[in-house]
Amino acid sequence: MASSAPTSALRRLLDDHISRLSTDVEALLTTARDVARRELVEQLNSAARRMRQAADTEELVATLVDTTSGFAPGAAFLRLEEKVARGERIRGVPDENADRFAGLRIPLESAPALRGAAETREPLNAVATAREISPELVDAAAGSAETRIAIVPLLVRGATRGLLYAWGSPPIAAIELLCEIAAAVWTGIEPITVVSPAQQIVQIAGVEQKSRPTWESLPAEEQQIHLRAQRAARVEVAGLRLHESPAVQSGRTRGDVYGVLRAPIDEARARFREQFFVRCPSMVDYLHLELVRTLAHGDADLLGKDYPGPLV
C-alpha cells in the first residue's frame, strides 16, 4: 500500500502533462492549418497576378505551367490541334526530356486519359501509364510513370484549347482554378472577332438581328466600351472563381450556382449595369455570358431556377 500513493501521483502527473501536450499539439496544428490556408491563397493570388500580365498566349502558357509546378513536382501543357496533343511547355524534368516533350505529337486516340479530359472538358485523375497517356509522354515526363496525375482542360469560349498535365498527386482543385484564371486571361489576349458582339446581342436579347446595330455600324468609342465590358466581365467572374471556389463547386453540384453565390453575383450585376448599360445602348450582358461559361461550364441551367437571367 505504501507504493500506491507515489504511483497514483506519478500517473496524475503524466496525465496532466499528456493533457497539456495534447492541447499544445492541437493549437500548433490549428495554427499550421491557418498558415497553410493563407499561404495557399497568396500563392493563387500571385499566380493570377502573373497570368494577367502575360502579353500573349505563349507567355500565358509558360506562366501557367510555372505556377502549377509550385503545387506539384512537375507540370506540362499540351496544346490541342485537331485531334492531336502537341507538347508546348514543361517544368520539373531534365533539359533532354524537355526537348523530347517539345517535339511530341500525341494522337488523342492513342491516349485515353488525354482524350477523356479533352472530350468531357472535365478534370481527370489517372495513373501515368503508357496505356493511359502514351509511352511518349511517360518517357518525356521523367518520374511520372505509375504515379498519380491530374489532367485539366483549358477551356476558352467553350472550346478545349489545351491540357494542363501535372504529376505527383497534385491538388486538382487548385490546378483547375489556375486553368480557369488562365482561360479568362486567354480570352482577353486573343483577337476578338468583330462580328461577335452583334451576334451576342441577338442571342441574349432574343430579337431579330435586323433590329440591332451591326458591330461595324457602332461608333469607335462605343466599340471600345464593348471591349472594356468584356474584359471587366472576365475579371469579375475570375475573381468569383478564385475567392469563392468551394461555393462555386457546391453550386455546380446542386445545379444552383446563383443560389449559393446570390450576394456577390447580384453585386457584380449591379456594378456591370451601372458601369456599362447606362452608358451604352447597344451593350451586351457579357457578365451573364461569363457566368454561364466559367461558373456553369457552359450550362445555363446550372445557375439555378432563381437566376434572374441576362440584364436587358
Buried (B, 14 or more C-beta within 10 A) or exposed (E): EEEEEEEEEEEEEEEEEEEEEEEEEEEEEEEEEEEEEEEEEEBBEEBBEBBBEBEEBEBBBBBBBBBBBBBBBBBBBBBBEEEBBBBBBBBBBEEEBBEBBEEBEBEBEBBBBBBBBBEEBBBBEBBBBBEBBBBBBBBBBBBBBEBBBBBBBBBBEEEBBBBBBBBBEBEBBBBBBBBBBBBBBBBBBEEBEEEBBBBBBBEBBEEEEEEBBBBEEBEEEBBEBBEBBBBBBBBBBBBBBBEBBEBBBBBBEEBBBBBBBBEBBEEBBEEBBEBBBEEBEBBBBBBBBBBBBBBBBEEBEBBBEEBEEBBE
